[in-house]
Structures are given as C-alpha cells and as structure tokens.
C-alpha cells in the first residue's frame, strides 16, 4: 500500500516551484540505514574530538593563502546592472504571463536567487557584494545630489528590523497562499526594493548591515564559504575558517543565525505527513495553503522559539559542567555562528530536487523572457525533464547527496564549535566539557534533519 501511494504521488502532475516537491521517492530507499550511518558519523566526530590534540583541532581551520585579491572597483556598476535587471523582472512580473513556470520573475527570485545564489554564496564567498541591487543606485544618488544620509541608524534597534523582515520573508515563502504569483511577487519585490533604498538613503550603509535582512543573510552565509579575504589577498580554507577569525557576533546577529536554521527546518517540517497529522488534515487531500495560513505562521514562530530555547539550554548546561567564567549571553554570541554550517547544509539539501527541476524552467525563461517565441540562447524546443526521479540509481545519488550535505554540515559545526571552545577556554578538557551538551544537541539535529529528508511530503 505504501508503494502504491508513492507511485501515485510521483505520477500525479504537480508544480515544482520554491519547494522541494519530489521528496516522497526516498520511501523506496533504506533510509533508516542511511540515517543511522549519518548520525553515527556525527557522533564519532564528537568522540574523536575529545581525543584530538588542541593544536590539531584549531589548525584544521587555518586557511591557505591564494592569489592577491584583484582591486577592481566595479561593484557599484554591477550593482546598478542588478537593479536594472530586477526592475525588468518586476515589469515582466506585472505585465507577463501569470504562469509562475513561464514568467521569469518567480523563477529568478525563488530558484536562481533563493536556491542558486544563496548556495553559491555559502560555497564561494561574498558574491552578494557584486549583485546587491541597492549599493550602486544609492552611490549614484549620492554622487548626483551631493547629499549624505541625514540620520544615524538608532543603535537600540540593533538587528531587530532584520529579524522582523526575515520572518516576514519566511511567512511569504511558507504561508502566503500564492508566493509564486508573478503580479503579487512583483508588488512585494518592487516595494521592498524601494523601501530598502529609502532606508539606505536616510541612514547610510549601516542600514544594510543592521536592518536589511537579505544582505545580512547573504553576508552571514558568506562566513561559511571556502573562499574569502585574508589581508590583501584571497584565501581558501575549511568551511568556518572565517568564523574562527572573527568568532563572536552581536546578540541580534546570533539570534538571526538561529532563526535561519529554525526557519529552514520548519520549511521541511511543514510539508511532512507528520505535520499534517498534527493539523488534523489528510496530506493526500490537502485543501490548499490558504486553509493553514495561521497554523503555518504559529508553527514557524514556535519552531524558532523552541530551537533558540534548546540551543540556550545546551550552552547553559555546558557552562555549568565546565565551570566556565563566561555569561550565557557571551557564550550564545560565541557559539551561535557554529550553527551556520548546519543551516547551510540543510538549505542545499532541502532545495536540491526543486532546483534540479525549476532551474530548467528558469533557463527556458531566459531563452524566451517575454513568452513571445524568442530563442535568445538558441535552445529551440527545450523540454523540461524529471527523468532523474524515475531510476533507482539517480534517486539514490540524489538522496545521498542531500544526506551528505546535512551530515557534512553537522560534522563541520561540531569541529567549529570545538575550535571556538578551545580558543575561549584554553584547555582541551574544559572545551570538551563545555561542548558536551551542544554536541548532543547537534547529534540529535542530525537525526532530525535526515528524518525530514526521508519523510513523505504532503505538498
């Protein structure tokens, strides 16, 4: 019966956009074996770290210097080009096809940016500096008018506006009845661009690094990238080496980091049969997103609250066990960045299957952006394929790639947290004791993340 349900889900036509929609196929794989192996790998990392010399545990995050960083002040020019591209996409969103798989605006926002560019940001470094659609126009306005920002950003606000804006973005992504509707998305995207530009003009660059959620998100994920700036040049290192270089973050940014993980986790949880069971709904007869807007918003808030509480409890227990002379707030700000590899790994894993499908629609949209029969890229009659979901070999490869991203993210997070503890507490014994509760938390989260990937979906 379980197999028949799965086959019916795979054969039913569905719209793959903004969410991983092909998760049910993993029911045919021995996911319990893979989950056990993944959790065991993370648990073994914890054990090995206890026996690893402190010098070696710190040294794995030392970056390797590469070529000197090119000094090309072209980022304002590329920013203006990105703003122009966004303006064109918003115009097409209002005037083009209402089909989100044909209109390029939803495809570029939910597939190219939210999945593709965020993933590249976490792998290659701060690409957002070159494609941020606000810095160039703001610099151009300043040069043309000769005016500087008239106000100073209020320090008491901290990162609160960014947290609120990101939660609003998450609500649009998860709870809005039609997040991919081109006209609605054009209204949101265009309005947010103007509002952010206004904040940048009034408060200066500090608005971007304290209040603008998307820039903060991209800069935060850039901290786990392999490539980065070190002195006058570029360097390559294990994911997290930039966090070791600048370990402690402000409290507001630490909370923002935990919300990244909590939101990503709930993005997977709210599609599972388990979640629909909690709502009293039949996942195979889903009434539509409009029927669960309130439940989704409350679930999102609850998921983030529980995650922050569990993380705080783990940190507090570690401080008590190790008798560390550090406040809970200081420890929270120190160890919160160690969660970033987990959040990034799950982002990649969760959206991999949707990207494999929707990136093809995005390519078609570039080839014919106005849906007039154009052939800009010379693709001709280009057909979207989902054939990689139909054979056991490719299905296994896809799921193991997803599971690998989750497990690798947790392993790096444990290594990173231990290295941070060694820098903070000095001795290997105190570092290990302080990290014991947090390590258990990460082992449990490994199981949770892999369970999410293997769970059947109701959307």
Phi and psi in degrees as a GROMACS rama.xvg file:
@    title "Ramachandran Plot"
@    xaxis  label "Phi"
@    yaxis  label "Psi"
@TYPE xy
-60.6898  -41.3001  UNK-2
-65.9663  -39.1016  UNK-3
-63.5153  -40.9554  UNK-4
-61.6448  -43.7765  UNK-5
-61.2825  -46.5237  UNK-6
-60.8836  -39.8257  UNK-7
-65.8583  -35.679  UNK-8
-67.303  -40.1873  UNK-9
-70.4489  -32.8901  UNK-10
-81.8211  -21.2158  UNK-11
-71.4383  132.342  UNK-12
-68.2089  138.803  UNK-13
-149.014  161.364  UNK-14
-95.9814  116.02  UNK-15
-96.1768  101.218  UNK-16
-154.552  126.803  UNK-17
71.3387  -7.63894  UNK-18
-141.656  151.633  UNK-19
-71.2645  113.764  UNK-20
-109.463  2.01464  UNK-21
-117.447  42.589  UNK-22
-84.2983  -23.124  UNK-23
-65.4316  -20.785  UNK-24
-64.3446  -21.6128  UNK-25
-69.1461  -9.10053  UNK-26
-61.8596  -22.5707  UNK-27
-83.9932  -6.55193  UNK-28
-98.1016  157.091  UNK-29
-76.58  65.4592  UNK-30
-65.3943  -26.0574  UNK-31
-63.1088  -37.0526  UNK-32
-66.9058  -44.1947  UNK-33
-65.7844  -40.1172  UNK-34
-63.7121  -44.4785  UNK-35
-60.7956  -42.8118  UNK-36
-65.2339  -40.3977  UNK-37
-64.3796  -45.8517  UNK-38
-63.9636  -40.7515  UNK-39
-63.1503  -36.9431  UNK-40
-62.5712  -44.4944  UNK-41
-67.0016  -42.261  UNK-42
-63.4197  -39.3642  UNK-43
-64.5823  -35.3947  UNK-44
-59.6805  -40.6894  UNK-45
-61.3453  -46.1185  UNK-46
-63.0867  -43.9551  UNK-47
-64.7308  -34.6796  UNK-48
-64.7793  -33.6745  UNK-49
-61.9007  -31.0331  UNK-50
-96.0171  -7.48774  UNK-51
-82.1773  134.373  UNK-52
-58.9435  144.376  UNK-53
-58.8511  -38.7162  UNK-54
-62.0938  -40.7086  UNK-55
-69.5456  -40.5128  UNK-56
-62.4793  -34.9086  UNK-57
-77.2286  -37.0178  UNK-58
-68.4341  -23.7595  UNK-59
-65.7558  -16.231  UNK-60
-99.4824  9.73316  UNK-61
-75.9896  123.762  UNK-62
-78.5022  161.163  UNK-63
-103.133  121.665  UNK-64
-63.6303  141.961  UNK-65
-117.734  -149.813  UNK-66
-68.251  155.032  UNK-67
-58.2342  144.322  UNK-68
-72.1381  127.314  UNK-69
-65.0843  134.331  UNK-70
-96.2826  77.8136  UNK-71
-117.208  102.08  UNK-72
-77.1667  63.6058  UNK-73
-110.56  6.12415  UNK-74
-68.008  -29.4849  UNK-75
-68.4513  -36.4617  UNK-76
-65.7653  -46.0844  UNK-77
-67.6393  -30.9528  UNK-78
-65.2812  -42.6118  UNK-79
-63.7898  -37.8285  UNK-80
-64.178  -39.7369  UNK-81
-65.4225  -39.2205  UNK-82
-64.2344  -40.0034  UNK-83
-64.8238  -42.2708  UNK-84
-61.8204  -42.5277  UNK-85
-62.5736  -40.6943  UNK-86
-61.0784  -41.4375  UNK-87
-64.8017  -42.6739  UNK-88
-64.5269  -39.0893  UNK-89
-64.515  -41.4317  UNK-90
-62.1369  -42.9351  UNK-91
-66.1021  -34.1767  UNK-92
-59.689  -39.3436  UNK-93
-76.3178  -37.6776  UNK-94
-106.343  -15.7854  UNK-95
-88.2667  -162.452  UNK-96
-60.5764  146.119  UNK-97
-86.0877  -0.546404  UNK-98
-81.2613  116.159  UNK-99
-67.3768  -12.007  UNK-100
-94.5103  0.395724  UNK-101
-116.888  -43.6751  UNK-102
-67.8884  128.226  UNK-103
-70.7678  -20.4933  UNK-104
-61.4067  -54.7258  UNK-105
-60.7648  -36.2353  UNK-106
-66.4518  -38.7603  UNK-107
-73.4824  -37.8873  UNK-108
-74.1613  -50.5534  UNK-109
-85.0389  -26.4749  UNK-110
-104.122  -56.7405  UNK-111
-68.327  -47.8407  UNK-112
-83.4611  -61.1483  UNK-113
-63.83  -34.2562  UNK-114
-98.3778  -56.9261  UNK-115
-68.8401  -55.7868  UNK-116
-70.0624  -36.5292  UNK-117
-62.8659  -39.2395  UNK-118
-65.976  -43.4822  UNK-119
-64.7481  -35.5991  UNK-120
-60.0046  -41.4852  UNK-121
-76.2448  -14.0478  UNK-122
-101.131  -42.5047  UNK-123
-106.848  -15.9046  UNK-124
119.807  -164.989  UNK-125
-80.2892  71.4701  UNK-126
-67.5513  -25.0177  UNK-127
-60.3415  -27.4565  UNK-128
-58.0107  -29.9233  UNK-129
-92.2491  -21.4995  UNK-130
-118.642  7.55389  UNK-131
-59.5694  121.446  UNK-132
-82.676  11.7101  UNK-133
-116.482  -33.5843  UNK-134
-64.2789  -42.5835  UNK-135
-64.0781  -53.145  UNK-136
-58.8069  -37.3328  UNK-137
-65.5076  -41.9958  UNK-138
-64.8852  -37.8109  UNK-139
-65.8516  -43.0858  UNK-140
-62.1241  -40.9632  UNK-141
-63.9664  -40.7588  UNK-142
-68.0924  -39.3109  UNK-143
-72.0629  -36.1961  UNK-144
-97.2868  -20.5959  UNK-145
72.2048  12.1666  UNK-146
-98.863  146.722  UNK-147
-106.853  167.29  UNK-148
-57.5818  124.157  UNK-149
-76.7592  -16.1611  UNK-150
-125.42  154.198  UNK-151
-96.8239  139.602  UNK-152
-64.3498  126.864  UNK-153
-63.0798  122.75  UNK-154
-64.2232  -31.8906  UNK-155
-66.339  -19.6862  UNK-156
-73.1907  -31.1669  UNK-157
53.3939  -130.019  UNK-158
-99.1621  11.3448  UNK-159
-58.1965  -44.906  UNK-160
-60.0475  -38.1287  UNK-161
-65.5632  -39.8016  UNK-162
-63.9103  -44.793  UNK-163
-64.4286  -43.4301  UNK-164
-65.0717  -41.4161  UNK-165
-66.2748  -39.3995  UNK-166
-64.0275  -37.2987  UNK-167
-63.9896  -40.1102  UNK-168
-61.8038  -42.8318  UNK-169
-64.4544  -37.8659  UNK-170
-64.6845  -40.2112  UNK-171
-60.8492  -43.9302  UNK-172
-67.6822  -40.2752  UNK-173
-101.961  -31.1796  UNK-174
-112.189  -23.1498  UNK-175
-63.1777  136.305  UNK-176
-61.4144  -27.6067  UNK-177
-143.186  68.6331  UNK-178
-68.195  -17.862  UNK-179
-101.954  3.63737  UNK-180
-62.8765  122.117  UNK-181
-57.8474  -44.2714  UNK-182
-67.8763  -44.2238  UNK-183
-62.7012  -43.1129  UNK-184
-66.9474  -36.5002  UNK-185
-62.5119  -39.1716  UNK-186
-64.2318  -45.826  UNK-187
-64.9392  -47.4633  UNK-188
-66.3571  -46.4252  UNK-189
-64.7768  -43.3975  UNK-190
-63.5539  -40.179  UNK-191
-68.9265  -36.4399  UNK-192
-62.0175  -46.3717  UNK-193
-65.6025  -41.4769  UNK-194
-63.7728  -40.847  UNK-195
-68.9866  -40.7636  UNK-196
-61.415  -38.7605  UNK-197
-62.5911  -44.9381  UNK-198
-61.6425  -37.7678  UNK-199
-68.6516  -39.2411  UNK-200
-67.7383  -38.8388  UNK-201
-77.9008  -37.7006  UNK-202
-116.22  -3.24546  UNK-203
80.4916  -171.885  UNK-204
-58.6015  -23.5254  UNK-205
-62.6466  -23.9759  UNK-206
-61.6563  -38.6614  UNK-207
-69.4945  -37.0205  UNK-208
-94.0003  -0.364689  UNK-209
-124.763  -31.9499  UNK-210
-119.038  -21.9261  UNK-211
-89.2111  108.185  UNK-212
-63.9553  -39.3273  UNK-213
-70.0469  -39.3253  UNK-214
-65.4371  -41.2694  UNK-215
-65.1624  -41.0457  UNK-216
-58.6802  -47.5412  UNK-217
-68.0317  -42.2411  UNK-218
-64.4597  -36.013  UNK-219
-66.7315  -46.8103  UNK-220
-66.8009  -26.8256  UNK-221
-63.8149  -20.0452  UNK-222
-72.0679  -15.5122  UNK-223
-104.502  8.14417  UNK-224
-74.0699  158.436  UNK-225
-74.5278  -36.3224  UNK-226
-97.8409  150.076  UNK-227
-174.944  172.862  UNK-228
-82.4519  136.073  UNK-229
-140.682  106.079  UNK-230
66.4727  -135.102  UNK-231
-84.5522  -1.8708  UNK-232
-128.139  -171.488  UNK-233
-98.28  151.582  UNK-234
-138.054  155.967  UNK-235
-124.383  132.315  UNK-236
-157.167  174.704  UNK-237
-61.9045  141.703  UNK-238
-49.8235  123.994  UNK-239
109.388  -6.2863  UNK-240
-64.0212  -29.0007  UNK-241
-74.1784  -25.0844  UNK-242
-70.5707  -38.629  UNK-243
-63.3011  -37.9056  UNK-244
-66.814  -34.855  UNK-245
-134.483  80.7232  UNK-246
-71.7392  -52.4516  UNK-247
-84.4583  139.043  UNK-248
-119.775  161.048  UNK-249
-61.5067  156.775  UNK-250
-58.5341  -43.2837  UNK-251
-61.0827  -40.0888  UNK-252
-70.2147  -35.0433  UNK-253
-61.389  -43.1614  UNK-254
-64.5589  -40.7132  UNK-255
-58.1534  -41.936  UNK-256
-62.9951  -44.0206  UNK-257
-64.0441  -35.4614  UNK-258
-67.7297  -32.5343  UNK-259
-57.7229  -46.6727  UNK-260
-68.9722  -44.1946  UNK-261
-62.3768  -41.0255  UNK-262
-68.2292  -42.8565  UNK-263
-62.0743  -39.4868  UNK-264
-66.6808  -43.0146  UNK-265
-68.5517  -28.8329  UNK-266
-59.0041  -34.3648  UNK-267
-82.5014  -38.9302  UNK-268
-64.7379  -38.5747  UNK-269
-74.488  0.166127  UNK-270
-104.1  -5.72202  UNK-271
-81.4199  157.573  UNK-272
-59.3325  -35.7261  UNK-273
-58.7096  -44.9601  UNK-274
-65.0052  -42.7094  UNK-275
-63.2844  -32.8237  UNK-276
-64.2557  -38.4571  UNK-277
-65.1295  -29.2699  UNK-278
-86.8078  -5.07569  UNK-279
73.9798  29.9562  UNK-280
-115.246  149.57  UNK-281
-85.1603  114.343  UNK-282
-63.4149  -21.5118  UNK-283
-87.6655  -3.38286  UNK-284
-132.18  50.806  UNK-285
-63.0357  126.089  UNK-286
-77.6019  -7.16536  UNK-287
116.198  155.742  UNK-288
-63.2374  -29.5993  UNK-289
-64.3063  -20.1823  UNK-290
-82.6567  -12.2838  UNK-291
-129.755  26.9047  UNK-292
-60.503  -52.0068  UNK-293
-62.3958  -44.1539  UNK-294
-63.012  -37.4639  UNK-295
-67.332  -43.0939  UNK-296
-63.8037  -45.8004  UNK-297
-64.5984  -38.2149  UNK-298
-64.7891  -39.7688  UNK-299
-61.3053  -47.1552  UNK-300
-64.3134  -43.4529  UNK-301
-64.3895  -40.6129  UNK-302
-62.2208  -43.9951  UNK-303
-68.7723  -38.629  UNK-304
-63.9635  -45.1856  UNK-305
-64.236  -39.953  UNK-306
-64.3351  -45.9902  UNK-307
-63.0771  -40.4756  UNK-308
-64.3662  -43.5489  UNK-309
-65.775  -39.3332  UNK-310
-65.8061  -44.2138  UNK-311
-61.1603  -42.0909  UNK-312
-62.5799  -42.2486  UNK-313
-61.7067  -43.4906  UNK-314
-64.9758  -44.6968  UNK-315
-63.1228  -43.1148  UNK-316
-63.0987  -39.8007  UNK-317
-63.1575  -40.2235  UNK-318
-65.044  -39.2138  UNK-319
-67.983  -43.0128  UNK-320
-65.271  -41.3121  UNK-321
-87.9046  -5.84903  UNK-322
55.1337  39.5441  UNK-323
-74.3444  141.601  UNK-324
-89.3026  71.5513  UNK-325
-151.953  138.722  UNK-326
-75.616  161.269  UNK-327
-62.2275  -39.5679  UNK-328
-63.2626  -43.8557  UNK-329
-62.5816  -43.6677  UNK-330
-66.8724  -39.1461  UNK-331
-59.4839  -45.3371  UNK-332
-69.7725  -28.528  UNK-333
-75.4437  -44.1852  UNK-334
-95.2627  -12.2774  UNK-335
-57.256  -41.1319  UNK-336
-61.5594  -21.1899  UNK-337
-66.1587  -15.8914  UNK-338
-77.7913  -19.0827  UNK-339
-57.719  -43.0793  UNK-340
-59.327  -32.1341  UNK-341
-67.7405  -47.6713  UNK-342
-60.7172  -42.5017  UNK-343
-68.982  -43.2595  UNK-344
-59.8065  -40.4165  UNK-345
-72.6627  -32.4239  UNK-346
-59.261  -47.2651  UNK-347
-63.137  -45.7494  UNK-348
-66.0246  -44.3142  UNK-349
-65.4995  -37.2599  UNK-350
-99.7401  3.60294  UNK-351
-59.136  -48.921  UNK-352
-67.8298  -39.7387  UNK-353
-66.3992  -35.5617  UNK-354
-66.617  -37.1416  UNK-355
-61.181  -31.819  UNK-356
-88.8693  -53.001  UNK-357
-70.3821  -24.7473  UNK-358
-64.2414  -28.519  UNK-359
-69.265  -40.4599  UNK-360
-64.6171  -36.642  UNK-361
-64.0995  -39.9963  UNK-362
-64.0736  -39.9956  UNK-363
-63.2844  -38.0835  UNK-364
-66.5105  -37.1566  UNK-365
-65.699  -38.1929  UNK-366
-66.3174  -31.9553  UNK-367
-143.28  72.3838  UNK-368
-64.1078  -28.9678  UNK-369
-100.36  4.39706  UNK-370
56.4825  45.8006  UNK-371
-113.227  8.2664  UNK-372
90.713  11.6373  UNK-373
-67.7415  162.054  UNK-374
-139.192  62.2649  UNK-375
-65.0198  -35.3431  UNK-376
-97.9178  0.755491  UNK-377
71.0551  26.9518  UNK-378
-81.6943  -20.6237  UNK-379
64.2085  -138.522  UNK-380
-79.4628  91.9957  UNK-381
-98.6521  123.439  UNK-382
-110.487  133.754  UNK-383
-75.6121  135.372  UNK-384
-119.48  146.059  UNK-385
-125.234  26.114  UNK-386
-62.5564  -23.73  UNK-387
-69.8349  -8.37459  UNK-388
-92.6577  1.63489  UNK-389
-108.302  -2.77905  UNK-390
-123.478  141.493  UNK-391
-58.5763  -37.2488  UNK-392
-63.9184  -47.5465  UNK-393
-71.2593  -35.2476  UNK-394
-61.1178  -44.4704  UNK-395
-64.6245  -41.5452  UNK-396
-62.6473  -42.9764  UNK-397
-62.6382  -48.1164  UNK-398
-67.9961  -37.6902  UNK-399
-67.1932  -31.8557  UNK-400
-65.0813  -43.9885  UNK-401
-62.8229  -48.5205  UNK-402
-62.85  -37.252  UNK-403
-62.9655  -39.5478  UNK-404
-62.4147  -40.4779  UNK-405
-66.7526  -47.9568  UNK-406
-66.1357  -44.9122  UNK-407
-61.0129  -40.641  UNK-408
-59.4717  -41.275  UNK-409
-70.8939  -39.7897  UNK-410
-61.8939  -46.0408  UNK-411
-63.938  -38.1637  UNK-412
-61.9894  -41.4837  UNK-413
-66.6764  -43.8708  UNK-414
-59.9686  -42.5595  UNK-415
-66.5569  -45.2068  UNK-416
-62.4864  -38.6342  UNK-417
-67.1306  -41.7309  UNK-418
-63.3734  -40.057  UNK-419
-63.4799  -40.1127  UNK-420
-65.9252  -38.0511  UNK-421
-63.4202  -42.1641  UNK-422
-64.6812  -36.3454  UNK-423
-81.546  -39.1044  UNK-424
-108.77  -10.6863  UNK-425
87.4002  -59.2963  UNK-426
-95.824  153.538  UNK-427
-66.2228  -36.7823  UNK-428
-64.9659  -48.4773  UNK-429
-66.4365  -37.2515  UNK-430
-63.5651  -43.595  UNK-431
-65.1219  -42.45  UNK-432
-64.6282  -41.413  UNK-433
-66.8043  -26.2558  UNK-434
-95.7568  -6.44718  UNK-435
-57.7282  -51.7439  UNK-436
-63.8929  -38.9325  UNK-437
-67.1101  -36.5525  UNK-438
-64.0589  -41.3124  UNK-439
-62.7038  -39.7281  UNK-440
-59.7338  -43.0027  UNK-441
-70.4749  -35.481  UNK-442
-62.8558  -45.0569  UNK-443
-61.4955  -39.9406  UNK-444
-69.0286  -27.7193  UNK-445
-61.6535  -47.925  UNK-446
-59.7728  -43.694  UNK-447
-62.5173  -44.6404  UNK-448
-64.2264  -41.2003  UNK-449
-70.5944  -34.7449  UNK-450
-63.1957  -39.8658  UNK-451
-60.7237  -43.1678  UNK-452
-64.0327  -35.2034  UNK-453
-87.9761  -8.96748  UNK-454
-77.4547  141.919  UNK-455
-64.8453  146.931  UNK-456
-103.832  149.17  UNK-457
-107.673  3.45318  UNK-458
